[in-house]
Amino acid sequence: MVLDCLRSFTDLEELDETELYMCHKCKKKQKSTKKFWIQKLPKVLCLHLKRFHWTAYLRNKVDTYVEFPLRGLDMKCYLLEPENSGPENCLYDLAAVVVHHGSGVGSGHYTAYATHAGRWFHFNDSTVTLTDEDTVVKAKAYILFYVERQAKAGSDKL
């Protein structure tokens, strides 16, 4: 699930022995950790999933299906200061998905799904076809484009 990917990306990570830092107080190399936080959320959130695995000799496609929400992706728990953002600023709805078809890095084909006026469309080179949400959520996403959910008309921000 894309939430698991986000959680893994932002989890506290203990760095290995090759990444020790020099403590200026004790003058010794120390173990360290790192953690990613988001300081400010964008209007359009692009999530690029790792679809290719590189080693010294091989380049393979990661073909694992990653579940993703069409509506209501909540990004609040990944913010550095979540209390400074209202709940409406942290919810995102899916606008488009890029999919890589094929088995390799140097080959394959890209298509996209995008929504307009509440309907989903599949873009494949020179053709655009109407599709449904069930087809979109089954796609093996490569890049997900989410847009910030707008506050409903008539609701006041305090």
C-alpha positions as CSV (number, residue, x, y, z in Angstrom):
1,M,0.0,0.0,0.0
2,V,1.3,3.5,-0.8
3,L,0.8,4.4,2.9
4,D,3.3,1.7,3.8
5,C,5.7,3.1,1.3
6,L,5.3,6.6,2.8
7,R,5.7,5.2,6.3
8,S,8.9,3.3,5.3
9,F,10.3,6.4,3.6
10,T,9.7,8.6,6.7
11,D,10.5,6.0,9.4
12,L,13.5,6.6,11.7
13,E,16.4,4.8,10.2
14,E,19.6,3.8,12.0
15,L,22.6,4.5,9.8
16,D,25.2,1.7,9.4
17,E,28.8,1.6,10.5
18,T,30.0,3.3,7.3
19,E,27.9,6.4,8.1
20,L,29.2,7.3,11.6
21,Y,29.5,11.0,12.4
22,M,32.2,12.8,14.4
23,C,30.9,14.1,17.7
24,H,32.5,17.6,18.3
25,K,32.1,17.2,22.1
26,C,33.7,13.7,22.6
27,K,35.8,13.7,19.5
28,K,34.7,10.1,18.6
29,K,32.6,8.7,15.8
30,Q,29.1,8.0,16.9
31,K,26.1,6.0,15.6
32,S,23.4,8.1,14.1
33,T,19.9,8.0,12.8
34,K,17.9,9.9,10.2
35,K,14.3,10.7,9.6
36,F,12.5,12.4,6.8
37,W,9.7,14.9,7.4
38,I,7.7,17.1,5.1
39,Q,7.9,20.7,6.1
40,K,5.1,22.0,3.8
41,L,2.7,20.1,1.5
42,P,2.3,21.1,-2.1
43,K,-0.9,21.8,-4.0
44,V,0.0,18.9,-6.3
45,L,1.7,15.9,-4.6
46,C,3.8,13.6,-6.9
47,L,4.7,10.2,-5.5
48,H,7.3,8.4,-7.6
49,L,7.3,4.7,-6.8
50,K,10.6,2.8,-7.1
51,R,9.8,0.6,-10.1
52,F,13.4,-0.3,-11.2
53,H,16.1,-2.1,-9.1
54,W,19.7,-1.5,-10.0
55,T,22.6,-3.7,-9.0
56,A,26.2,-3.7,-10.3
57,Y,25.2,-6.2,-13.1
58,L,21.4,-6.1,-13.4
59,R,18.6,-3.7,-13.9
60,N,15.3,-5.2,-13.1
61,K,11.7,-3.9,-13.0
62,V,9.9,-4.0,-9.7
63,D,6.5,-5.3,-10.7
64,T,4.9,-5.4,-7.3
65,Y,1.3,-4.0,-7.1
66,V,1.1,-1.1,-4.7
67,E,-2.4,-0.2,-3.5
68,F,-3.3,3.5,-3.6
69,P,-6.4,5.5,-2.6
70,L,-8.4,7.4,-5.2
71,R,-9.6,9.9,-2.5
72,G,-8.6,11.1,0.9
73,L,-4.9,10.4,1.0
74,D,-4.0,11.9,4.4
75,M,-0.5,13.3,4.6
76,K,-0.8,15.0,8.1
77,C,1.3,12.4,10.0
78,Y,4.3,13.0,7.7
79,L,4.4,16.7,8.5
80,L,7.2,18.2,10.6
81,E,4.6,20.3,12.4
82,P,1.2,18.7,11.9
83,E,-0.5,21.0,14.4
84,N,0.1,24.0,12.1
85,S,-1.9,22.5,9.2
86,G,-5.7,22.3,9.2
87,P,-7.1,18.9,8.2
88,E,-8.3,20.2,4.9
89,N,-4.8,21.1,3.8
90,C,-3.6,17.5,4.3
91,L,-6.1,15.5,2.3
92,Y,-5.4,14.7,-1.3
93,D,-7.4,13.2,-4.2
94,L,-5.9,11.3,-7.1
95,A,-5.7,13.2,-10.3
96,A,-3.5,11.0,-12.5
97,V,-1.4,7.8,-12.6
98,V,1.5,7.0,-14.9
99,V,2.0,3.3,-15.6
100,H,5.1,1.6,-17.2
101,H,4.2,-1.4,-19.3
102,G,7.0,-3.9,-20.1
103,S,9.7,-5.8,-18.3
104,G,12.8,-3.7,-18.6
105,V,14.5,-0.4,-18.0
106,G,15.4,0.2,-21.6
107,S,12.2,-1.0,-23.0
108,G,8.5,-0.7,-22.4
109,H,5.7,1.7,-22.9
110,Y,4.2,4.4,-20.7
111,T,0.4,5.2,-20.5
112,A,-1.5,7.4,-18.1
113,Y,-4.9,7.6,-16.4
114,A,-6.3,11.0,-15.5
115,T,-9.6,12.3,-14.2
116,H,-11.6,15.2,-15.6
117,A,-15.1,16.3,-14.6
118,G,-15.5,13.2,-12.4
119,R,-14.6,10.7,-15.1
120,W,-11.5,8.7,-15.7
121,F,-9.7,8.5,-19.0
122,H,-6.8,6.3,-20.2
123,F,-4.2,8.0,-22.4
124,N,-2.2,5.7,-24.7
125,D,-0.2,7.4,-27.3
126,S,-2.8,8.8,-29.8
127,T,-5.9,7.3,-28.2
128,V,-7.9,8.5,-25.2
129,T,-10.6,6.2,-23.9
130,L,-13.1,6.5,-21.1
131,T,-12.4,4.0,-18.3
132,D,-13.6,3.3,-14.8
133,E,-12.2,3.6,-11.2
134,D,-11.9,-0.1,-10.9
135,T,-9.4,-0.2,-13.8
136,V,-7.5,2.7,-12.4
137,V,-7.0,1.3,-8.9
138,K,-5.7,-2.0,-10.4
139,A,-2.9,-0.2,-12.3
140,K,0.7,-0.9,-11.3
141,A,1.4,2.8,-10.6
142,Y,4.8,4.3,-11.4
143,I,4.0,7.9,-10.6
144,L,0.9,9.1,-8.7
145,F,-0.3,12.7,-8.9
146,Y,-2.6,13.9,-6.1
147,V,-4.1,17.3,-5.8
148,E,-4.9,19.0,-2.5
149,R,-8.5,18.7,-1.6
150,Q,-10.3,22.0,-1.7
151,A,-12.4,23.1,1.3
152,K,-16.0,22.8,0.5
153,A,-17.9,26.0,-0.4
154,G,-19.5,27.6,2.6
155,S,-17.1,26.2,5.1
156,D,-15.0,28.9,6.9
157,K,-11.4,28.6,7.8
158,L,-10.6,29.8,11.3
